[in-house]
Amino acid sequence: MSTSASPPEKLRAQAHNIAVNLKKLAGGGQVADDPLGKIAAARARGYLDFAIVMDDKIIKIEVPFSKIDELTLPLLCDFIYDAMRGGTNSKDAH
């Protein structure tokens, strides 16, 4: 686990892994088992709600799949990193 005060390289690596999975998910790939159909439901409504759990906080993010597709991997990574560090744009990506 990490906190918003963790070393930047650690947070960037975690943000990168999250962004890669979001891109894969937005592209129709499978990133986890979905026995309850929550990923399918998110695709049907057009946006994803997810949380990043850290030692010092829980970040809830709502982002349309179209925005995930639109953002480059580095920009998506920066958005997630900013949220993990406590940036003001961490509420949603609409």
C-alpha positions in Angstrom: 0.0 0.0 0.0 1.0 3.6 -0.3 0.0 7.1 0.9 -0.2 10.4 -0.9 3.3 11.1 0.6 4.8 7.9 -0.9 7.8 8.4 -3.2 6.6 9.7 -6.6 8.2 6.9 -8.5 6.1 4.4 -6.5 2.9 6.3 -7.1 3.7 6.7 -10.8 4.3 3.0 -11.2 1.0 2.2 -9.5 -0.8 4.9 -11.6 0.7 3.4 -14.7 -0.6 -0.1 -13.8 -4.1 1.3 -13.2 -4.0 3.2 -16.4 -2.9 0.2 -18.4 -5.8 -1.8 -17.0 -8.3 1.0 -17.7 -7.2 1.2 -21.3 -7.5 -2.6 -21.6 -10.9 -2.5 -20.1 -12.1 0.4 -22.3 -10.9 -1.6 -25.3 -13.1 -4.5 -24.4 -10.4 -6.6 -22.7 -10.9 -8.5 -19.5 -8.9 -7.3 -16.5 -10.8 -9.3 -13.8 -13.4 -12.0 -13.4 -16.9 -10.4 -13.5 -19.3 -13.0 -12.0 -21.8 -10.3 -10.9 -21.7 -8.5 -14.3 -20.5 -5.2 -12.9 -18.1 -4.5 -15.7 -20.7 -5.4 -18.3 -23.1 -3.0 -16.5 -20.5 -0.2 -16.6 -20.0 -0.8 -20.3 -23.8 -0.6 -20.9 -24.1 2.7 -19.0 -21.0 4.1 -20.7 -18.9 5.0 -17.7 -16.8 3.3 -15.0 -16.9 4.0 -11.3 -13.8 2.7 -9.5 -11.9 3.3 -6.3 -8.2 3.4 -5.5 -7.6 2.3 -1.9 -4.5 3.9 -0.3 -3.4 3.8 3.3 -4.4 7.3 4.0 -7.5 7.6 1.8 -9.9 6.1 -0.7 -10.2 7.8 -4.1 -13.5 7.3 -6.0 -13.3 8.1 -9.7 -16.1 8.2 -12.3 -14.9 8.3 -15.9 -16.7 7.7 -19.2 -15.2 4.9 -21.3 -15.1 7.5 -24.1 -12.7 9.6 -22.0 -10.5 6.6 -21.3 -10.3 6.0 -25.0 -9.6 9.7 -25.8 -6.8 10.1 -23.3 -3.3 8.9 -24.1 -1.8 6.4 -21.7 0.6 9.1 -20.3 -2.3 11.6 -19.8 -4.5 8.9 -18.1 -1.5 8.0 -15.9 -1.0 11.7 -15.0 -4.7 12.0 -14.1 -4.5 9.0 -11.7 -1.2 10.1 -10.3 -2.6 13.6 -9.6 -5.6 12.0 -7.8 -3.2 9.8 -5.7 -1.2 12.8 -4.7 -4.3 14.7 -3.7 -4.8 16.9 -6.8 -8.0 18.9 -7.1 -9.1 17.2 -10.4 -9.5 13.8 -8.8 -13.3 13.8 -8.3 -14.1 12.7 -11.9 -12.9 13.0 -15.5 -16.1 14.3 -17.2 
